[in-house]
């Protein structure tokens, strides 16, 4: 899932806050930290059925406490977070986990299993 493209820095990401496409920047920023293991773990922990059934574009119809629980064991590219000029917080974990869930949904829509 992870690519070798240039890291989007926190500063660059934040410079687009309020832009018309700011949600696109948010998604791109957090997807860069997702690994294949991240996707597998999120689908296992949250559940494929629950992710598939989500009707909210931000997956806010899945209780926040379930996303928060992932802070204890979610694997993602934490070094890349540092390279981006950011740090790992609970918010970072939740955003990375939701990005991984959206990546899994995208793969399902493309027929990749």
N, CA, C and O atoms as a Tinker XYZ file with bonds, in Angstrom:
   452  protein
     1  N      0.817000   -1.200000    0.000000    73     2
     2  CA     0.000000    0.000000    0.000000    64     1     3
     3  C      0.856000    1.258000    0.000000    63     2     4     5
     4  O      0.501000    2.269000   -0.605000    81     3
     5  N      1.958000    1.180000    0.669000    73     3     6
     6  CA     2.803000    2.351000    0.805000    64     5     7
     7  C      3.557000    2.616000   -0.491000    63     6     8     9
     8  O      3.944000    1.683000   -1.195000    81     7
     9  N      3.760000    3.864000   -0.794000    73     7    10
    10  CA     4.501000    4.195000   -2.002000    64     9    11
    11  C      5.806000    4.884000   -1.633000    63    10    12    13
    12  O      6.081000    5.143000   -0.461000    81    11
    13  N      6.596000    5.174000   -2.646000    73    11    14
    14  CA     7.898000    5.797000   -2.406000    64    13    15
    15  C      7.896000    7.270000   -2.815000    63    14    16    17
    16  O      8.959000    7.869000   -2.972000    81    15
    17  N      6.733000    7.844000   -2.985000    73    15    18
    18  CA     6.652000    9.246000   -3.373000    64    17    19
    19  C      7.210000   10.138000   -2.271000    63    18    20    21
    20  O      7.401000    9.713000   -1.132000    81    19
    21  N      7.459000   11.363000   -2.641000    73    19    22
    22  CA     7.938000   12.358000   -1.698000    64    21    23
    23  C      6.940000   12.508000   -0.558000    63    22    24    25
    24  O      5.728000   12.500000   -0.769000    81    23
    25  N      7.464000   12.644000    0.635000    73    23    26
    26  CA     6.623000   12.804000    1.813000    64    25    27
    27  C      5.908000   14.148000    1.762000    63    26    28    29
    28  O      6.523000   15.185000    1.510000    81    27
    29  N      4.602000   14.116000    2.005000    73    27    30
    30  CA     3.843000   15.357000    2.177000    64    29    31
    31  C      4.104000   15.795000    3.603000    63    30    32    33
    32  O      3.791000   15.057000    4.538000    81    31
    33  N      4.659000   16.958000    3.790000    73    31    34
    34  CA     4.973000   17.413000    5.144000    64    33    35
    35  C      3.732000   17.948000    5.846000    63    34    36    37
    36  O      2.747000   18.325000    5.212000    81    35
    37  N      3.807000   17.968000    7.147000    73    35    38
    38  CA     2.714000   18.526000    7.949000    64    37    39
    39  C      2.474000   19.981000    7.554000    63    38    40    41
    40  O      1.330000   20.421000    7.440000    81    39
    41  N      3.560000   20.720000    7.345000    73    39    42
    42  CA     3.453000   22.130000    6.966000    64    41    43
    43  C      2.715000   22.273000    5.636000    63    42    44    45
    44  O      1.835000   23.124000    5.501000    81    43
    45  N      3.069000   21.447000    4.659000    73    43    46
    46  CA     2.403000   21.499000    3.361000    64    45    47
    47  C      0.917000   21.136000    3.489000    63    46    48    49
    48  O      0.050000   21.809000    2.932000    81    47
    49  N      0.649000   20.067000    4.228000    73    47    50
    50  CA    -0.735000   19.637000    4.459000    64    49    51
    51  C     -1.547000   20.759000    5.107000    63    50    52    53
    52  O     -2.649000   21.074000    4.657000    81    51
    53  N     -1.007000   21.350000    6.150000    73    51    54
    54  CA    -1.731000   22.401000    6.884000    64    53    55
    55  C     -1.896000   23.668000    6.049000    63    54    56    57
    56  O     -2.819000   24.445000    6.291000    81    55
    57  N     -1.026000   23.888000    5.079000    73    55    58
    58  CA    -1.156000   25.077000    4.236000    64    57    59
    59  C     -2.405000   25.010000    3.356000    63    58    60    61
    60  O     -2.803000   26.013000    2.763000    81    59
    61  N     -3.013000   23.843000    3.271000    73    59    62
    62  CA    -4.222000   23.668000    2.462000    64    61    63
    63  C     -5.491000   23.621000    3.306000    63    62    64    65
    64  O     -6.579000   23.378000    2.783000    81    63
    65  N     -5.355000   23.851000    4.600000    73    63    66
    66  CA    -6.539000   23.885000    5.463000    64    65    67
    67  C     -7.473000   24.988000    4.990000    63    66    68    69
    68  O     -7.051000   26.125000    4.776000    81    67
    69  N     -8.718000   24.651000    4.833000    73    67    70
    70  CA    -9.698000   25.631000    4.376000    64    69    71
    71  C     -9.840000   25.689000    2.864000    63    70    72    73
    72  O    -10.770000   26.312000    2.353000    81    71
    73  N     -8.926000   25.045000    2.142000    73    71    74
    74  CA    -9.048000   24.983000    0.684000    64    73    75
    75  C    -10.273000   24.149000    0.316000    63    74    76    77
    76  O    -10.788000   23.377000    1.124000    81    75
    77  N    -10.714000   24.323000   -0.899000    73    75    78
    78  CA   -11.851000   23.547000   -1.387000    64    77    79
    79  C    -11.562000   22.052000   -1.356000    63    78    80    81
    80  O    -12.467000   21.249000   -1.125000    81    79
    81  N    -10.322000   21.676000   -1.583000    73    79    82
    82  CA    -9.946000   20.257000   -1.597000    64    81    83
    83  C     -9.188000   19.841000   -0.335000    63    82    84    85
    84  O     -8.367000   18.925000   -0.385000    81    83
    85  N     -9.453000   20.500000    0.794000    73    83    86
    86  CA    -8.715000   20.201000    2.022000    64    85    87
    87  C     -8.941000   18.760000    2.490000    63    86    88    89
    88  O     -8.032000   18.160000    3.063000    81    87
    89  N    -10.129000   18.192000    2.261000    73    87    90
    90  CA   -10.347000   16.808000    2.683000    64    89    91
    91  C     -9.506000   15.846000    1.840000    63    90    92    93
    92  O     -9.095000   14.790000    2.321000    81    91
    93  N     -9.256000   16.211000    0.597000    73    91    94
    94  CA    -8.382000   15.406000   -0.251000    64    93    95
    95  C     -6.949000   15.434000    0.294000    63    94    96    97
    96  O     -6.268000   14.409000    0.326000    81    95
    97  N     -6.510000   16.600000    0.714000    73    95    98
    98  CA    -5.180000   16.729000    1.303000    64    97    99
    99  C     -5.091000   15.924000    2.593000    63    98   100   101
   100  O     -4.079000   15.270000    2.847000    81    99
   101  N     -6.131000   15.965000    3.400000    73    99   102
   102  CA    -6.165000   15.208000    4.651000    64   101   103
   103  C     -5.991000   13.717000    4.355000    63   102   104   105
   104  O     -5.171000   13.043000    4.978000    81   103
   105  N     -6.755000   13.224000    3.419000    73   103   106
   106  CA    -6.705000   11.807000    3.068000    64   105   107
   107  C     -5.323000   11.432000    2.529000    63   106   108   109
   108  O     -4.750000   10.427000    2.951000    81   107
   109  N     -4.791000   12.217000    1.615000    73   107   110
   110  CA    -3.465000   11.945000    1.052000    64   109   111
   111  C     -2.389000   11.980000    2.135000    63   110   112   113
   112  O     -1.477000   11.153000    2.138000    81   111
   113  N     -2.498000   12.927000    3.041000    73   111   114
   114  CA    -1.502000   13.064000    4.098000    64   113   115
   115  C     -1.458000   11.807000    4.968000    63   114   116   117
   116  O     -0.381000   11.264000    5.215000    81   115
   117  N     -2.606000   11.347000    5.427000    73   115   118
   118  CA    -2.621000   10.200000    6.338000    64   117   119
   119  C     -2.432000    8.868000    5.630000    63   118   120   121
   120  O     -1.927000    7.924000    6.238000    81   119
   121  N     -2.821000    8.762000    4.368000    73   119   122
   122  CA    -2.601000    7.520000    3.611000    64   121   123
   123  C     -1.111000    7.227000    3.446000    63   122   124   125
   124  O     -0.724000    6.063000    3.344000    81   123
   125  N     -0.284000    8.244000    3.418000    73   123   126
   126  CA     1.142000    8.007000    3.200000    64   125   127
   127  C      1.795000    7.231000    4.344000    63   126   128   129
   128  O      2.900000    6.712000    4.185000    81   127
   129  N      1.128000    7.147000    5.486000    73   127   130
   130  CA     1.683000    6.435000    6.632000    64   129   131
   131  C      1.173000    4.994000    6.736000    63   130   132   133
   132  O      1.642000    4.227000    7.577000    81   131
   133  N      0.228000    4.635000    5.894000    73   131   134
   134  CA    -0.402000    3.318000    5.929000    64   133   135
   135  C      0.492000    2.287000    5.250000    63   134   136   137
   136  O      1.069000    2.546000    4.193000    81   135
   137  N      0.598000    1.120000    5.870000    73   135   138
   138  CA     1.286000   -0.026000    5.280000    64   137   139
   139  C      0.249000   -1.131000    5.035000    63   138   140   141
   140  O     -0.897000   -1.026000    5.474000    81   139
   141  N      0.660000   -2.172000    4.342000    73   139   142
   142  CA    -0.238000   -3.317000    4.150000    64   141   143
   143  C     -0.682000   -3.891000    5.495000    63   142   144   145
   144  O     -1.842000   -4.271000    5.659000    81   143
   145  N      0.239000   -3.952000    6.454000    73   143   146
   146  CA    -0.106000   -4.450000    7.791000    64   145   147
   147  C     -1.139000   -3.558000    8.470000    63   146   148   149
   148  O     -2.009000   -4.046000    9.193000    81   147
   149  N     -1.043000   -2.265000    8.239000    73   147   150
   150  CA    -2.018000   -1.330000    8.815000    64   149   151
   151  C     -3.407000   -1.682000    8.318000    63   150   152   153
   152  O     -4.346000   -1.786000    9.107000    81   151
   153  N     -3.540000   -1.864000    7.021000    73   151   154
   154  CA    -4.845000   -2.180000    6.432000    64   153   155
   155  C     -5.384000   -3.486000    6.998000    63   154   156   157
   156  O     -6.536000   -3.553000    7.424000    81   155
   157  N     -4.551000   -4.524000    7.002000    73   155   158
   158  CA    -4.993000   -5.831000    7.519000    64   157   159
   159  C     -5.467000   -5.726000    8.961000    63   158   160   161
   160  O     -6.505000   -6.279000    9.324000    81   159
   161  N     -4.699000   -5.011000    9.783000    73   159   162
   162  CA    -5.056000   -4.909000   11.194000    64   161   163
   163  C     -6.358000   -4.135000   11.393000    63   162   164   165
   164  O     -7.206000   -4.546000   12.184000    81   163
   165  N     -6.520000   -3.035000   10.690000    73   163   166
   166  CA    -7.740000   -2.232000   10.836000    64   165   167
   167  C     -8.962000   -3.044000   10.432000    63   166   168   169
   168  O     -9.980000   -3.019000   11.124000    81   167
   169  N     -8.870000   -3.759000    9.324000    73   167   170
   170  CA   -10.010000   -4.574000    8.876000    64   169   171
   171  C    -10.313000   -5.660000    9.898000    63   170   172   173
   172  O    -11.479000   -5.950000   10.167000    81   171
   173  N     -9.279000   -6.259000   10.467000    73   171   174
   174  CA    -9.475000   -7.286000   11.489000    64   173   175
   175  C    -10.078000   -6.686000   12.761000    63   174   176   177
   176  O    -11.024000   -7.241000   13.321000    81   175
   177  N     -9.541000   -5.568000   13.212000    73   175   178
   178  CA    -9.962000   -4.982000   14.492000    64   177   179
   179  C    -11.343000   -4.323000   14.427000    63   178   180   181
   180  O    -12.156000   -4.495000   15.334000    81   179
   181  N    -11.602000   -3.580000   13.372000    73   179   182
   182  CA   -12.889000   -2.882000   13.241000    64   181   183
   183  C    -13.932000   -3.815000   12.636000    63   182   184   185
   184  O    -15.097000   -3.796000   13.032000    81   183
   185  N    -13.510000   -4.621000   11.688000    73   183   186
   186  CA   -14.395000   -5.571000   11.030000    64   185   187
   187  C    -14.749000   -5.137000    9.624000    63   186   188   189
   188  O    -15.165000   -4.001000    9.393000    81   187
   189  N    -14.578000   -6.054000    8.689000    73   187   190
   190  CA   -14.879000   -5.769000    7.286000    64   189   191
   191  C    -16.340000   -5.381000    7.103000    63   190   192   193
   192  O    -16.656000   -4.463000    6.347000    81   191
   193  N    -17.233000   -6.088000    7.801000    73   191   194
   194  CA   -18.666000   -5.789000    7.665000    64   193   195
   195  C    -18.994000   -4.383000    8.159000    63   194   196   197
   196  O    -19.765000   -3.656000    7.531000    81   195
   197  N    -18.409000   -4.018000    9.271000    73   195   198
   198  CA   -18.682000   -2.688000    9.837000    64   197   199
   199  C    -18.121000   -1.589000    8.931000    63   198   200   201
   200  O    -18.778000   -0.571000    8.712000    81   199
   201  N    -16.921000   -1.791000    8.410000    73   199   202
   202  CA   -16.322000   -0.801000    7.511000    64   201   203
   203  C    -17.154000   -0.688000    6.238000    63   202   204   205
   204  O    -17.440000    0.414000    5.772000    81   203
   205  N    -17.537000   -1.826000    5.684000    73   203   206
   206  CA   -18.345000   -1.834000    4.457000    64   205   207
   207  C    -19.702000   -1.181000    4.652000    63   206   208   209
   208  O    -20.232000   -0.559000    3.732000    81   207
   209  N    -20.267000   -1.319000    5.847000    73   207   210
   210  CA   -21.599000   -0.781000    6.131000    64   209   211
   211  C    -21.585000    0.706000    6.464000    63   210   212   213
   212  O    -22.643000    1.332000    6.532000    81   211
   213  N    -20.403000    1.279000    6.671000    73   211   214
   214  CA   -20.320000    2.696000    7.023000    64   213   215
   215  C    -20.884000    3.558000    5.892000    63   214   216   217
   216  O    -20.547000    3.374000    4.722000    81   215
   217  N    -21.736000    4.488000    6.264000    73   215   218
   218  CA   -22.326000    5.396000    5.276000    64   217   219
   219  C    -21.811000    6.816000    5.428000    63   218   220   221
   220  O    -22.187000    7.704000    4.663000    81   219
   221  N    -20.954000    7.032000    6.411000    73   219   222
   222  CA   -20.396000    8.354000    6.654000    64   221   223
   223  C    -19.028000    8.446000    5.970000    63   222   224   225
   224  O    -18.195000    7.559000    6.154000    81   223
   225  N    -18.782000    9.498000    5.189000    73   223   226
   226  CA   -17.493000    9.588000    4.486000    64   225   227
   227  C    -16.282000    9.645000    5.432000    63   226   228   229
   228  O    -15.157000    9.353000    5.026000    81   227
   229  N    -16.524000   10.021000    6.687000    73   227   230
   230  CA   -15.447000   10.092000    7.680000    64   229   231
   231  C    -15.500000    8.903000    8.642000    63   230   232   233
   232  O    -14.755000    8.849000    9.620000    81   231
   233  N    -16.380000    7.967000    8.353000    73   231   234
   234  CA   -16.578000    6.759000    9.165000    64   233   235
   235  C    -16.935000    7.091000   10.605000    63   234   236   237
   236  O    -16.612000    6.341000   11.525000    81   235
   237  N    -17.606000    8.225000   10.790000    73   235   238
   238  CA   -18.009000    8.626000   12.134000    64   237   239
   239  C    -19.219000    7.858000   12.643000    63   238   240   241
   240  O    -19.649000    8.069000   13.777000    81   239
   241  N    -19.777000    6.966000   11.821000    73   239   242
   242  CA   -20.854000    6.110000   12.294000    64   241   243
   243  C    -20.301000    4.834000   12.942000    63   242   244   245
   244  O    -21.065000    3.987000   13.406000    81   243
   245  N    -18.993000    4.706000   12.968000    73   243   246
   246  CA   -18.315000    3.677000   13.752000    64   245   247
   247  C    -17.850000    4.380000   15.022000    63   246   248   249
   248  O    -17.149000    5.390000   14.942000    81   247
   249  N    -18.224000    3.869000   16.187000    73   247   250
   250  CA   -17.913000    4.576000   17.440000    64   249   251
   251  C    -16.426000    4.942000   17.572000    63   250   252   253
   252  O    -15.542000    4.134000   17.287000    81   251
   253  N    -16.183000    6.165000   18.004000    73   251   254
   254  CA   -14.817000    6.670000   18.163000    64   253   255
   255  C    -13.999000    5.784000   19.102000    63   254   256   257
   256  O    -12.795000    5.627000   18.901000    81   255
   257  N    -14.627000    5.208000   20.115000    73   255   258
   258  CA   -13.873000    4.374000   21.058000    64   257   259
   259  C    -13.245000    3.170000   20.360000    63   258   260   261
   260  O    -12.210000    2.674000   20.805000    81   259
   261  N    -13.856000    2.691000   19.269000    73   259   262
   262  CA   -13.255000    1.578000   18.532000    64   261   263
   263  C    -11.997000    2.030000   17.796000    63   262   264   265
   264  O    -11.006000    1.302000   17.750000    81   263
   265  N    -12.038000    3.222000   17.225000    73   263   266
   266  CA   -10.841000    3.760000   16.564000    64   265   267
   267  C     -9.771000    4.065000   17.613000    63   266   268   269
   268  O     -8.594000    3.772000   17.403000    81   267
   269  N    -10.178000    4.654000   18.742000    73   267   270
   270  CA    -9.230000    4.997000   19.806000    64   269   271
   271  C     -8.498000    3.762000   20.330000    63   270   272   273
   272  O     -7.312000    3.825000   20.651000    81   271
   273  N     -9.211000    2.646000   20.412000    73   271   274
   274  CA    -8.617000    1.423000   20.940000    64   273   275
   275  C     -7.410000    0.974000   20.119000    63   274   276   277
   276  O     -6.530000    0.289000   20.640000    81   275
   277  N     -7.361000    1.349000   18.850000    73   275   278
   278  CA    -6.268000    0.932000   17.976000    64   277   279
   279  C     -4.933000    1.559000   18.362000    63   278   280   281
   280  O     -3.888000    1.113000   17.888000    81   279
   281  N     -4.945000    2.578000   19.209000    73   279   282
   282  CA    -3.704000    3.249000   19.597000    64   281   283
   283  C     -2.704000    2.297000   20.239000    63   282   284   285
   284  O     -1.501000    2.557000   20.219000    81   283
   285  N     -3.184000    1.214000   20.799000    73   283   286
   286  CA    -2.304000    0.308000   21.523000    64   285   287
   287  C     -1.556000   -0.677000   20.626000    63   286   288   289
   288  O     -0.549000   -1.251000   21.039000    81   287
   289  N     -2.043000   -0.872000   19.408000    73   287   290
   290  CA    -1.414000   -1.927000   18.609000    64   289   291
   291  C     -1.360000   -1.661000   17.106000    63   290   292   293
   292  O     -0.971000   -2.546000   16.344000    81   291
   293  N     -1.733000   -0.483000   16.674000    73   291   294
   294  CA    -1.727000   -0.203000   15.240000    64   293   295
   295  C     -0.306000    0.020000   14.746000    63   294   296   297
   296  O      0.424000    0.861000   15.270000    81   295
   297  N      0.075000   -0.750000   13.727000    73   295   298
   298  CA     1.384000   -0.587000   13.099000    64   297   299
   299  C      1.221000    0.264000   11.848000    63   298   300   301
   300  O      0.378000   -0.015000   10.996000    81   299
   301  N      2.028000    1.290000   11.753000    73   299   302
   302  CA     2.073000    2.139000   10.564000    64   301   303
   303  C      3.449000    2.767000   10.514000    63   302   304   305
   304  O      4.253000    2.564000   11.424000    81   303
   305  N      3.733000    3.516000    9.484000    73   303   306
   306  CA     5.075000    4.059000    9.291000    64   305   307
   307  C      5.295000    5.285000   10.185000    63   306   308   309
   308  O      5.165000    6.426000    9.742000    81   307
   309  N      5.622000    5.028000   11.424000    73   307   310
   310  CA     5.832000    6.102000   12.405000    64   309   311
   311  C      7.067000    6.943000   12.069000    63   310   312   313
   312  O      7.108000    8.135000   12.375000    81   311
   313  N      8.067000    6.329000   11.443000    73   311   314
   314  CA     9.251000    7.089000   11.032000    64   313   315
   315  C      8.874000    8.114000    9.961000    63   314   316   317
   316  O      9.395000    9.230000    9.954000    81   315
   317  N      7.981000    7.737000    9.070000    73   315   318
   318  CA     7.550000    8.658000    8.024000    64   317   319
   319  C      6.761000    9.828000    8.628000    63   318   320   321
   320  O      6.808000   10.944000    8.110000    81   319
   321  N      6.038000    9.569000    9.721000    73   319   322
   322  CA     5.333000   10.648000   10.426000    64   321   323
   323  C      6.358000   11.683000   10.887000    63   322   324   325
   324  O      6.152000   12.885000   10.725000    81   323
   325  N      7.455000   11.209000   11.457000    73   323   326
   326  CA     8.519000   12.111000   11.899000    64   325   327
   327  C      9.138000   12.839000   10.713000    63   326   328   329
   328  O      9.411000   14.037000   10.784000    81   327
   329  N      9.358000   12.102000    9.612000    73   327   330
   330  CA     9.923000   12.715000    8.401000    64   329   331
   331  C      9.028000   13.831000    7.867000    63   330   332   333
   332  O      9.504000   14.779000    7.243000    81   331
   333  N      7.734000   13.705000    8.122000    73   331   334
   334  CA     6.776000   14.711000    7.665000    64   333   335
   335  C      6.732000   15.922000    8.600000    63   334   336   337
   336  O      6.008000   16.884000    8.345000    81   335
   337  N      7.503000   15.869000    9.671000    73   335   338
   338  CA     7.521000   16.979000   10.623000    64   337   339
   339  C      6.361000   16.934000   11.599000    63   338   340   341
   340  O      5.932000   17.968000   12.111000    81   339
   341  N      5.858000   15.744000   11.856000    73   339   342
   342  CA     4.702000   15.569000   12.731000    64   341   343
   343  C      5.096000   14.639000   13.871000    63   342   344   345
   344  O      6.242000   14.194000   13.941000    81   343
   345  N      4.173000   14.349000   14.747000    73   343   346
   346  CA     4.401000   13.405000   15.824000    64   345   347
   347  C      3.161000   12.530000   15.953000    63   346   348   349
   348  O      2.083000   12.883000   15.475000    81   347
   349  N      3.328000   11.394000   16.600000    73   347   350
   350  CA     2.223000   10.452000   16.747000    64   349   351
   351  C      1.416000   10.802000   17.985000    63   350   352   353
   352  O      1.934000   10.852000   19.100000    81   351
   353  N      0.134000   11.042000   17.755000    73   351   354
   354  CA    -0.817000   11.297000   18.835000    64   353   355
   355  C     -2.001000   10.359000   18.625000    63   354   356   357
   356  O     -2.049000    9.632000   17.632000    81   355
   357  N     -2.944000   10.369000   19.542000    73   355   358
   358  CA    -4.155000    9.575000   19.379000    64   357   359
   359  C     -4.885000    9.983000   18.106000    63   358   360   361
   360  O     -5.409000    9.134000   17.385000    81   359
   361  N     -4.918000   11.267000   17.838000    73   359   362
   362  CA    -5.544000   11.763000   16.615000    64   361   363
   363  C     -4.856000   11.207000   15.367000    63   362   364   365
   364  O     -5.519000   10.830000   14.401000    81   363
   365  N     -3.530000   11.161000   15.398000    73   363   366
   366  CA    -2.781000   10.603000   14.271000    64   365   367
   367  C     -3.179000    9.154000   14.043000    63   366   368   369
   368  O     -3.436000    8.747000   12.910000    81   367
   369  N     -3.232000    8.375000   15.119000    73   367   370
   370  CA    -3.582000    6.962000   15.009000    64   369   371
   371  C     -4.969000    6.795000   14.390000    63   370   372   373
   372  O     -5.154000    5.973000   13.492000    81   371
   373  N     -5.935000    7.567000   14.864000    73   371   374
   374  CA    -7.304000    7.465000   14.348000    64   373   375
   375  C     -7.343000    7.853000   12.874000    63   374   376   377
   376  O     -7.989000    7.173000   12.078000    81   375
   377  N     -6.670000    8.923000   12.503000    73   375   378
   378  CA    -6.672000    9.356000   11.101000    64   377   379
   379  C     -5.993000    8.334000   10.192000    63   378   380   381
   380  O     -6.461000    8.088000    9.080000    81   379
   381  N     -4.901000    7.742000   10.652000    73   379   382
   382  CA    -4.216000    6.711000    9.868000    64   381   383
   383  C     -5.111000    5.481000    9.742000    63   382   384   385
   384  O     -5.217000    4.895000    8.665000    81   383
   385  N     -5.747000    5.094000   10.831000    73   383   386
   386  CA    -6.626000    3.918000   10.799000    64   385   387
   387  C     -7.804000    4.128000    9.848000    63   386   388   389
   388  O     -8.159000    3.223000    9.092000    81   387
   389  N     -8.401000    5.301000    9.883000    73   387   390
   390  CA    -9.520000    5.583000    8.981000    64   389   391
   391  C     -9.041000    5.649000    7.528000    63   390   392   393
   392  O     -9.763000    5.232000    6.623000    81   391
   393  N     -7.839000    6.166000    7.299000    73   391   394
   394  CA    -7.280000    6.175000    5.947000    64   393   395
   395  C     -7.076000    4.742000    5.465000    63   394   396   397
   396  O     -7.346000    4.432000    4.304000    81   395
   397  N     -6.603000    3.870000    6.349000    73   395   398
   398  CA    -6.406000    2.462000    5.991000    64   397   399
   399  C     -7.743000    1.804000    5.653000    63   398   400   401
   400  O     -7.832000    1.018000    4.710000    81   399
   401  N     -8.765000    2.120000    6.412000    73   399   402
   402  CA   -10.095000    1.559000    6.144000    64   401   403
   403  C    -10.610000    2.029000    4.784000    63   402   404   405
   404  O    -11.188000    1.244000    4.032000    81   403
   405  N    -10.401000    3.301000    4.470000    73   403   406
   406  CA   -10.833000    3.820000    3.161000    64   405   407
   407  C    -10.023000    3.177000    2.030000    63   406   408   409
   408  O    -10.557000    2.917000    0.952000    81   407
   409  N     -8.745000    2.925000    2.277000    73   407   410
   410  CA    -7.915000    2.257000    1.270000    64   409   411
   411  C     -8.431000    0.845000    1.016000    63   410   412   413
   412  O     -8.460000    0.388000   -0.127000    81   411
   413  N     -8.836000    0.158000    2.076000    73   411   414
   414  CA    -9.393000   -1.181000    1.929000    64   413   415
   415  C    -10.695000   -1.122000    1.143000    63   414   416   417
   416  O    -10.929000   -1.950000    0.262000    81   415
   417  N    -11.539000   -0.149000    1.457000    73   415   418
   418  CA   -12.794000    0.006000    0.711000    64   417   419
   419  C    -12.517000    0.276000   -0.769000    63   418   420   421
   420  O    -13.182000   -0.284000   -1.641000    81   419
   421  N    -11.545000    1.124000   -1.045000    73   419   422
   422  CA   -11.176000    1.411000   -2.435000    64   421   423
   423  C    -10.727000    0.140000   -3.152000    63   422   424   425
   424  O    -11.097000   -0.099000   -4.302000    81   423
   425  N     -9.928000   -0.668000   -2.464000    73   423   426
   426  CA    -9.452000   -1.915000   -3.062000    64   425   427
   427  C    -10.612000   -2.876000   -3.322000    63   426   428   429
   428  O    -10.628000   -3.579000   -4.332000    81   427
   429  N    -11.579000   -2.901000   -2.408000    73   427   430
   430  CA   -12.752000   -3.767000   -2.602000    64   429   431
   431  C    -13.550000   -3.313000   -3.805000    63   430   432   433
   432  O    -14.044000   -4.139000   -4.573000    81   431
   433  N    -13.682000   -2.012000   -3.976000    73   431   434
   434  CA   -14.435000   -1.464000   -5.107000    64   433   435
   435  C    -13.738000   -1.776000   -6.425000    63   434   436   437
   436  O    -14.384000   -1.915000   -7.464000    81   435
   437  N    -12.420000   -1.883000   -6.374000    73   435   438
   438  CA   -11.640000   -2.214000   -7.569000    64   437   439
   439  C    -11.541000   -3.715000   -7.790000    63   438   440   441
   440  O    -10.965000   -4.166000   -8.780000    81   439
   441  N    -12.098000   -4.483000   -6.872000    73   439   442
   442  CA   -12.084000   -5.938000   -7.006000    64   441   443
   443  C    -10.817000   -6.608000   -6.536000    63   442   444   445
   444  O    -10.568000   -7.765000   -6.875000    81   443
   445  N    -10.006000   -5.904000   -5.757000    73   443   446
   446  CA    -8.774000   -6.476000   -5.206000    64   445   447
   447  C     -9.098000   -7.086000   -3.868000    63   446   448   449
   448  O     -9.721000   -6.441000   -3.024000    81   447
   449  N     -8.691000   -8.301000   -3.661000    73   447   450
   450  CA    -8.971000   -8.981000   -2.377000    64   449   451
   451  C     -7.691000   -9.321000   -1.666000    63   450   452
   452  O     -7.723000   -9.893000   -0.576000    81   451
